[in-house]
């Protein structure tokens, strides 16, 4: 039972950290290296969490009192991992300009004057 409790705690903790990074991705885009670092970290955390959740499910563990919740959460973690790996190195997927890019362009214009 100690293993199952550890798996539960670790998987939920990793999901929580990944969620916090996901919500603060805009802050990481201020630095050129920050966005790629955050996205790769989110990817690793989500995949690790999914592995732990699959393990928890197949070992018969419970997550919040239910034996059936771990598997859908593991699949969701894999989807978030895939989505988190998009837009690496500032490549614009949506076709919109990044607000930080606007700020950099304005700063360059002021410096040129």
mmCIF file of the C-alpha atoms, coordinates in Angstrom:
data_MODEL
# 
_entry.id   MODEL 
# 
loop_
_atom_site.group_PDB 
_atom_site.id 
_atom_site.type_symbol 
_atom_site.label_atom_id 
_atom_site.label_alt_id 
_atom_site.label_comp_id 
_atom_site.label_asym_id 
_atom_site.label_entity_id 
_atom_site.label_seq_id 
_atom_site.pdbx_PDB_ins_code 
_atom_site.Cartn_x 
_atom_site.Cartn_y 
_atom_site.Cartn_z 
_atom_site.occupancy 
_atom_site.B_iso_or_equiv 
_atom_site.pdbx_formal_charge 
_atom_site.auth_seq_id 
_atom_site.auth_comp_id 
_atom_site.auth_asym_id 
_atom_site.auth_atom_id 
_atom_site.pdbx_PDB_model_num 
ATOM 1   C CA . UNK A 1 1   ? 0.000   0.000  0.000   1.00 0.00 ? 1   UNK A CA 1 
ATOM 2   C CA . UNK A 1 2   ? 2.954   2.316  0.576   1.00 0.00 ? 2   UNK A CA 1 
ATOM 3   C CA . UNK A 1 3   ? 3.855   2.046  -3.122  1.00 0.00 ? 3   UNK A CA 1 
ATOM 4   C CA . UNK A 1 4   ? 0.339   2.979  -4.195  1.00 0.00 ? 4   UNK A CA 1 
ATOM 5   C CA . UNK A 1 5   ? 0.275   5.985  -1.877  1.00 0.00 ? 5   UNK A CA 1 
ATOM 6   C CA . UNK A 1 6   ? 3.634   7.123  -3.238  1.00 0.00 ? 6   UNK A CA 1 
ATOM 7   C CA . UNK A 1 7   ? 2.450   6.702  -6.831  1.00 0.00 ? 7   UNK A CA 1 
ATOM 8   C CA . UNK A 1 8   ? -0.697  8.676  -6.088  1.00 0.00 ? 8   UNK A CA 1 
ATOM 9   C CA . UNK A 1 9   ? 1.156   11.520 -4.391  1.00 0.00 ? 9   UNK A CA 1 
ATOM 10  C CA . UNK A 1 10  ? 3.887   11.700 -7.024  1.00 0.00 ? 10  UNK A CA 1 
ATOM 11  C CA . UNK A 1 11  ? 1.503   11.653 -9.978  1.00 0.00 ? 11  UNK A CA 1 
ATOM 12  C CA . UNK A 1 12  ? -0.760  14.347 -8.546  1.00 0.00 ? 12  UNK A CA 1 
ATOM 13  C CA . UNK A 1 13  ? 2.241   16.489 -7.593  1.00 0.00 ? 13  UNK A CA 1 
ATOM 14  C CA . UNK A 1 14  ? 3.750   16.232 -11.073 1.00 0.00 ? 14  UNK A CA 1 
ATOM 15  C CA . UNK A 1 15  ? 0.414   17.105 -12.663 1.00 0.00 ? 15  UNK A CA 1 
ATOM 16  C CA . UNK A 1 16  ? 0.124   20.133 -10.387 1.00 0.00 ? 16  UNK A CA 1 
ATOM 17  C CA . UNK A 1 17  ? 3.607   21.368 -11.240 1.00 0.00 ? 17  UNK A CA 1 
ATOM 18  C CA . UNK A 1 18  ? 2.923   20.883 -14.951 1.00 0.00 ? 18  UNK A CA 1 
ATOM 19  C CA . UNK A 1 19  ? -0.319  22.845 -14.607 1.00 0.00 ? 19  UNK A CA 1 
ATOM 20  C CA . UNK A 1 20  ? 1.469   25.733 -12.890 1.00 0.00 ? 20  UNK A CA 1 
ATOM 21  C CA . UNK A 1 21  ? 4.086   25.802 -15.643 1.00 0.00 ? 21  UNK A CA 1 
ATOM 22  C CA . UNK A 1 22  ? 1.347   25.667 -18.277 1.00 0.00 ? 22  UNK A CA 1 
ATOM 23  C CA . UNK A 1 23  ? -0.418  28.657 -16.732 1.00 0.00 ? 23  UNK A CA 1 
ATOM 24  C CA . UNK A 1 24  ? 2.787   30.675 -16.536 1.00 0.00 ? 24  UNK A CA 1 
ATOM 25  C CA . UNK A 1 25  ? 4.074   29.909 -20.035 1.00 0.00 ? 25  UNK A CA 1 
ATOM 26  C CA . UNK A 1 26  ? 3.574   33.561 -20.979 1.00 0.00 ? 26  UNK A CA 1 
ATOM 27  C CA . UNK A 1 27  ? 6.153   34.567 -18.410 1.00 0.00 ? 27  UNK A CA 1 
ATOM 28  C CA . UNK A 1 28  ? 8.642   32.091 -19.825 1.00 0.00 ? 28  UNK A CA 1 
ATOM 29  C CA . UNK A 1 29  ? 8.267   33.478 -23.357 1.00 0.00 ? 29  UNK A CA 1 
ATOM 30  C CA . UNK A 1 30  ? 10.008  36.664 -22.280 1.00 0.00 ? 30  UNK A CA 1 
ATOM 31  C CA . UNK A 1 31  ? 13.332  34.874 -22.617 1.00 0.00 ? 31  UNK A CA 1 
ATOM 32  C CA . UNK A 1 32  ? 14.316  33.093 -25.806 1.00 0.00 ? 32  UNK A CA 1 
ATOM 33  C CA . UNK A 1 33  ? 15.319  29.956 -23.918 1.00 0.00 ? 33  UNK A CA 1 
ATOM 34  C CA . UNK A 1 34  ? 12.445  30.112 -21.421 1.00 0.00 ? 34  UNK A CA 1 
ATOM 35  C CA . UNK A 1 35  ? 9.627   28.957 -23.642 1.00 0.00 ? 35  UNK A CA 1 
ATOM 36  C CA . UNK A 1 36  ? 11.455  25.892 -24.929 1.00 0.00 ? 36  UNK A CA 1 
ATOM 37  C CA . UNK A 1 37  ? 12.610  25.038 -21.407 1.00 0.00 ? 37  UNK A CA 1 
ATOM 38  C CA . UNK A 1 38  ? 9.094   25.309 -19.979 1.00 0.00 ? 38  UNK A CA 1 
ATOM 39  C CA . UNK A 1 39  ? 7.546   23.293 -22.795 1.00 0.00 ? 39  UNK A CA 1 
ATOM 40  C CA . UNK A 1 40  ? 10.095  20.503 -22.502 1.00 0.00 ? 40  UNK A CA 1 
ATOM 41  C CA . UNK A 1 41  ? 9.667   20.462 -18.729 1.00 0.00 ? 41  UNK A CA 1 
ATOM 42  C CA . UNK A 1 42  ? 5.880   20.259 -19.090 1.00 0.00 ? 42  UNK A CA 1 
ATOM 43  C CA . UNK A 1 43  ? 6.316   17.411 -21.567 1.00 0.00 ? 43  UNK A CA 1 
ATOM 44  C CA . UNK A 1 44  ? 8.583   15.433 -19.235 1.00 0.00 ? 44  UNK A CA 1 
ATOM 45  C CA . UNK A 1 45  ? 6.368   16.045 -16.195 1.00 0.00 ? 45  UNK A CA 1 
ATOM 46  C CA . UNK A 1 46  ? 3.201   15.007 -18.028 1.00 0.00 ? 46  UNK A CA 1 
ATOM 47  C CA . UNK A 1 47  ? 4.706   11.857 -19.533 1.00 0.00 ? 47  UNK A CA 1 
ATOM 48  C CA . UNK A 1 48  ? 6.169   10.858 -16.169 1.00 0.00 ? 48  UNK A CA 1 
ATOM 49  C CA . UNK A 1 49  ? 2.846   11.539 -14.499 1.00 0.00 ? 49  UNK A CA 1 
ATOM 50  C CA . UNK A 1 50  ? 1.032   9.474  -17.131 1.00 0.00 ? 50  UNK A CA 1 
ATOM 51  C CA . UNK A 1 51  ? 3.383   6.545  -16.527 1.00 0.00 ? 51  UNK A CA 1 
ATOM 52  C CA . UNK A 1 52  ? 2.767   6.806  -12.787 1.00 0.00 ? 52  UNK A CA 1 
ATOM 53  C CA . UNK A 1 53  ? -0.996  7.024  -13.319 1.00 0.00 ? 53  UNK A CA 1 
ATOM 54  C CA . UNK A 1 54  ? -0.989  3.989  -15.631 1.00 0.00 ? 54  UNK A CA 1 
ATOM 55  C CA . UNK A 1 55  ? 1.020   2.123  -12.993 1.00 0.00 ? 55  UNK A CA 1 
ATOM 56  C CA . UNK A 1 56  ? -1.393  3.202  -10.287 1.00 0.00 ? 56  UNK A CA 1 
ATOM 57  C CA . UNK A 1 57  ? -4.347  1.994  -12.346 1.00 0.00 ? 57  UNK A CA 1 
ATOM 58  C CA . UNK A 1 58  ? -2.863  -1.395 -13.207 1.00 0.00 ? 58  UNK A CA 1 
ATOM 59  C CA . UNK A 1 59  ? -1.637  -2.012 -9.647  1.00 0.00 ? 59  UNK A CA 1 
ATOM 60  C CA . UNK A 1 60  ? -5.196  -1.548 -8.423  1.00 0.00 ? 60  UNK A CA 1 
ATOM 61  C CA . UNK A 1 61  ? -4.673  1.766  -6.686  1.00 0.00 ? 61  UNK A CA 1 
ATOM 62  C CA . UNK A 1 62  ? -7.298  4.397  -6.109  1.00 0.00 ? 62  UNK A CA 1 
ATOM 63  C CA . UNK A 1 63  ? -7.212  8.057  -6.942  1.00 0.00 ? 63  UNK A CA 1 
ATOM 64  C CA . UNK A 1 64  ? -9.629  10.137 -4.872  1.00 0.00 ? 64  UNK A CA 1 
ATOM 65  C CA . UNK A 1 65  ? -11.506 6.997  -3.887  1.00 0.00 ? 65  UNK A CA 1 
ATOM 66  C CA . UNK A 1 66  ? -12.053 5.728  -7.428  1.00 0.00 ? 66  UNK A CA 1 
ATOM 67  C CA . UNK A 1 67  ? -10.191 2.962  -9.224  1.00 0.00 ? 67  UNK A CA 1 
ATOM 68  C CA . UNK A 1 68  ? -11.307 4.245  -12.636 1.00 0.00 ? 68  UNK A CA 1 
ATOM 69  C CA . UNK A 1 69  ? -10.038 7.832  -12.516 1.00 0.00 ? 69  UNK A CA 1 
ATOM 70  C CA . UNK A 1 70  ? -6.315  7.184  -12.975 1.00 0.00 ? 70  UNK A CA 1 
ATOM 71  C CA . UNK A 1 71  ? -6.574  5.886  -16.546 1.00 0.00 ? 71  UNK A CA 1 
ATOM 72  C CA . UNK A 1 72  ? -8.474  8.878  -18.022 1.00 0.00 ? 72  UNK A CA 1 
ATOM 73  C CA . UNK A 1 73  ? -6.138  11.233 -16.161 1.00 0.00 ? 73  UNK A CA 1 
ATOM 74  C CA . UNK A 1 74  ? -3.149  9.402  -17.634 1.00 0.00 ? 74  UNK A CA 1 
ATOM 75  C CA . UNK A 1 75  ? -4.561  9.846  -21.130 1.00 0.00 ? 75  UNK A CA 1 
ATOM 76  C CA . UNK A 1 76  ? -5.242  13.514 -20.408 1.00 0.00 ? 76  UNK A CA 1 
ATOM 77  C CA . UNK A 1 77  ? -1.655  13.939 -19.223 1.00 0.00 ? 77  UNK A CA 1 
ATOM 78  C CA . UNK A 1 78  ? -0.417  12.476 -22.511 1.00 0.00 ? 78  UNK A CA 1 
ATOM 79  C CA . UNK A 1 79  ? -2.638  14.874 -24.469 1.00 0.00 ? 79  UNK A CA 1 
ATOM 80  C CA . UNK A 1 80  ? -1.315  17.816 -22.454 1.00 0.00 ? 80  UNK A CA 1 
ATOM 81  C CA . UNK A 1 81  ? 2.237   16.573 -23.061 1.00 0.00 ? 81  UNK A CA 1 
ATOM 82  C CA . UNK A 1 82  ? 1.601   16.512 -26.805 1.00 0.00 ? 82  UNK A CA 1 
ATOM 83  C CA . UNK A 1 83  ? -0.016  19.950 -26.739 1.00 0.00 ? 83  UNK A CA 1 
ATOM 84  C CA . UNK A 1 84  ? 2.786   21.304 -24.584 1.00 0.00 ? 84  UNK A CA 1 
ATOM 85  C CA . UNK A 1 85  ? 5.384   20.311 -27.130 1.00 0.00 ? 85  UNK A CA 1 
ATOM 86  C CA . UNK A 1 86  ? 3.827   22.515 -29.818 1.00 0.00 ? 86  UNK A CA 1 
ATOM 87  C CA . UNK A 1 87  ? 5.219   25.954 -30.611 1.00 0.00 ? 87  UNK A CA 1 
ATOM 88  C CA . UNK A 1 88  ? 8.808   25.123 -29.687 1.00 0.00 ? 88  UNK A CA 1 
ATOM 89  C CA . UNK A 1 89  ? 11.431  27.863 -29.986 1.00 0.00 ? 89  UNK A CA 1 
ATOM 90  C CA . UNK A 1 90  ? 8.980   30.649 -30.650 1.00 0.00 ? 90  UNK A CA 1 
ATOM 91  C CA . UNK A 1 91  ? 7.574   29.245 -33.871 1.00 0.00 ? 91  UNK A CA 1 
ATOM 92  C CA . UNK A 1 92  ? 4.240   30.931 -34.335 1.00 0.00 ? 92  UNK A CA 1 
ATOM 93  C CA . UNK A 1 93  ? 1.560   28.280 -34.764 1.00 0.00 ? 93  UNK A CA 1 
ATOM 94  C CA . UNK A 1 94  ? -1.514  30.513 -34.591 1.00 0.00 ? 94  UNK A CA 1 
ATOM 95  C CA . UNK A 1 95  ? -0.272  33.274 -36.873 1.00 0.00 ? 95  UNK A CA 1 
ATOM 96  C CA . UNK A 1 96  ? -0.555  35.935 -34.197 1.00 0.00 ? 96  UNK A CA 1 
ATOM 97  C CA . UNK A 1 97  ? 2.277   38.123 -33.034 1.00 0.00 ? 97  UNK A CA 1 
ATOM 98  C CA . UNK A 1 98  ? 3.491   37.596 -29.505 1.00 0.00 ? 98  UNK A CA 1 
ATOM 99  C CA . UNK A 1 99  ? 3.044   40.648 -27.214 1.00 0.00 ? 99  UNK A CA 1 
ATOM 100 C CA . UNK A 1 100 ? 6.626   40.237 -26.082 1.00 0.00 ? 100 UNK A CA 1 
ATOM 101 C CA . UNK A 1 101 ? 7.749   40.439 -29.706 1.00 0.00 ? 101 UNK A CA 1 
ATOM 102 C CA . UNK A 1 102 ? 5.871   43.736 -30.052 1.00 0.00 ? 102 UNK A CA 1 
ATOM 103 C CA . UNK A 1 103 ? 7.672   45.022 -26.975 1.00 0.00 ? 103 UNK A CA 1 
ATOM 104 C CA . UNK A 1 104 ? 11.046  43.946 -28.397 1.00 0.00 ? 104 UNK A CA 1 
ATOM 105 C CA . UNK A 1 105 ? 10.297  45.570 -31.758 1.00 0.00 ? 105 UNK A CA 1 
ATOM 106 C CA . UNK A 1 106 ? 9.343   48.849 -30.087 1.00 0.00 ? 106 UNK A CA 1 
ATOM 107 C CA . UNK A 1 107 ? 12.491  48.757 -27.975 1.00 0.00 ? 107 UNK A CA 1 
ATOM 108 C CA . UNK A 1 108 ? 14.617  48.194 -31.076 1.00 0.00 ? 108 UNK A CA 1 
ATOM 109 C CA . UNK A 1 109 ? 12.901  51.105 -32.827 1.00 0.00 ? 109 UNK A CA 1 
ATOM 110 C CA . UNK A 1 110 ? 13.642  53.385 -29.870 1.00 0.00 ? 110 UNK A CA 1 
ATOM 111 C CA . UNK A 1 111 ? 17.257  52.250 -29.777 1.00 0.00 ? 111 UNK A CA 1 
ATOM 112 C CA . UNK A 1 112 ? 17.673  52.939 -33.503 1.00 0.00 ? 112 UNK A CA 1 
ATOM 113 C CA . UNK A 1 113 ? 16.413  56.522 -33.164 1.00 0.00 ? 113 UNK A CA 1 
# 
